Structure formats: structure tokens, C-alpha cells
Amino acid sequence: MNLTLLTAAAGEAPESKFGFYEAIVEGGPVTWSILGIMIIMSVGSFYIMFTKLFEQNKVIKQYKTVQSSFWRAASLKEGATKLEKDGPWRQLADDAVKAQEDHGKMIDALESHDYMHGSLQRSEDSINAVLNGGLAFLATVGATAPFVGLLGTVIGIYNALINIGIAGNASIDKVAGPVGEALIMTAIGLLVAVPAVFAFNWLQGRNRKISAMLSTFSNDLLAYMNSNGAVKPTMTAAAPAAKPAAKPAAPANPTLNKS
């Protein structure tokens, strides 16, 4: 009879459930706030990653127009019209045209050169600032997300230990579950930080490549202006069009051959 009662009592004992949902629900407002912050960090990181990637691809694609069409124009003003509006290459070209128009007002030739060089450098710096926009957010997320998650873990462990102390049961099965739930927040922090760090390093490397392109184009513009159009990059000649295959000769008229 006693065995039957013990078996029934064991069957009626409530089962403890542990998992992500339970950890968030039982974590309270602090855990909910930390989870919300990390969700915002993650969404913001992916938004910046995709928008900057699209922007970089567009700039690199526009550079092909610079190489193929811009330097074939008769003047800087004409070449600028071949570039896409509101693009970095068009901005540099327009600033070069303005500097070329204003340089004649300088009395000293050295001042003229410095003015044109400074104008292009300022334009280049403003373009690089736009390209680097948003990357600071990625760096901040990558550096702080693990610690935000760790804060959630510390608070979760604290709450779990308090509840265990109140219940008066410190057996391993009562401690392991709540503490394991609290560690979920650290894992979420790492999942947020790793993509942000990867995106920051990758986009930063692509920006350095674009910056080198901008510097090359700026130097070519300066050389073109200082030489009155005599110095400009060598353009690769277009490949000659393939000649159409010669038509086969018409067969001889058999009637004429017999005659």
C-alpha cells in the first residue's frame, strides 16, 4: 500500500520545464529589456550590413563608367555629364570642374595647385565619410553585445539563486536548470556580436578598396587640370569588331562548263 502511494505521488509531482521561452518569461522586466536591446542591435546590424553592401556595389559598378567613358570626353565638364548624378564619381568630377574654373583667380601658380588639390581632397574626404557611415554602429554592437548578454546571464543566475534559497532546496537538479536558462542570454549576445564584427571587418576592407579608387581618380583629375588636358590615364583600346565570315563562292554553272 505504501509503495502504491509513493508511486502515485511521484506520478502527480509537477515536471519542471526549462528552455528559452521559460527563461524569458521568468526573467522579468530586466531580462525582457535586455532581450529587446539585443534584438534592436541585431536588426540594426543586418540593416546596415545590407544597405552598405548595396551602396558599395553601386559605387564599384559606377567606376567602370569612369574607366570606359569619362576619360574619352573632350573636357571635364563633358565627362561629368556621362557619370551618374548623386554618385561619388560625379561629385569629384563636378568639384574638379569648379576648381578648374576658380583656379584662374589665384595669382600664384602654387596657390592655384594647392587650391585644386585641397578642393579634391575635401570632396574625397566627404565621400569616404558617407561610405563609413553606420560602421561605427557595427563596431559598437560587436564590442558590447556579449557584455549585454552577460548582464542578462548574471541577473538570471541571481534570480535563480534567490528562488532556490527561498524554496530551501539546493539539490543539483534544482540549481542546474535555472542557471542553464540564464546562460541563454550569453549565447544570444554572442549570436548578435559575431555577425556584426564580421560585417564591420568585411565592409571596412571594401571601403579601403573604394578609397584607393577615389584617390586614384582624384590624382588623375589633378594631373589633367594642371596639364590643361595633356595628361590623362591611358584608356584600353576597344577590341576591334570581328569581321563577318566571307560568303562561300557560288558553284560554277554546270551548263557553261559543258559548253
C-alpha positions, 0 to 999 in steps of 0.5 A: 500500500505504501509503495502504491502511494509513493508511486502515485505521488511521484506520478502527480509531482509537477515536471519542471520545464526549462528552455528559452521561452521559460527563461524569458518569461521568468526573467522579468522586466530586466531580462525582457529589456535586455532581450529587446536591446539585443534584438534592436542591435541585431536588426540594426546590424543586418540593416546596415550590413545590407544597405552598405553592401548595396551602396558599395556595389553601386559605387564599384559598378559606377567606376567602370563608367569612369574607366570606359567613358569619362576619360574619352570626353573632350573636357571635364565638364563633358565627362561629368555629364556621362557619370551618374548624378548623386554618385561619388564619381560625379561629385569629384568630377563636378568639384574638379570642374569648379576648381578648374574654373576658380583656379584662374583667380589665384595669382600664384601658380602654387596657390592655384595647385594647392587650391585644386588639390585641397578642393579634391581632397575635401570632396574625397574626404566627404565621400569616404565619410558617407561610405563609413557611415553606420560602421561605427554602429557595427563596431559598437554592437560587436564590442558590447553585445556579449557584455549585454548578454552577460548582464542578462546571464548574471541577473538570471543566475541571481534570480535563480539563486534567490528562488532556490534559497527561498524554496530551501532546496539546493539539490543539483537538479534544482540549481542546474536548470535555472542557471542553464536558462540564464546562460541563454542570454550569453549565447544570444549576445554572442549570436548578435556580436559575431555577425556584426564584427564580421560585417564591420571587418568585411565592409571596412576592407571594401571601403579601403578598396573604394578609397584607393579608387577615389584617390586614384581618380582624384590624382588623375583629375589633378594631373589633367587640370594642371596639364590643361588636358595633356595628361590623362590615364591611358584608356584600353583600346576597344577590341576591334569588331570581328569581321563577318565570315566571307560568303562561300563562292557560288558553284560554277554553272554546270551548263557553261562548263559543258559548253 
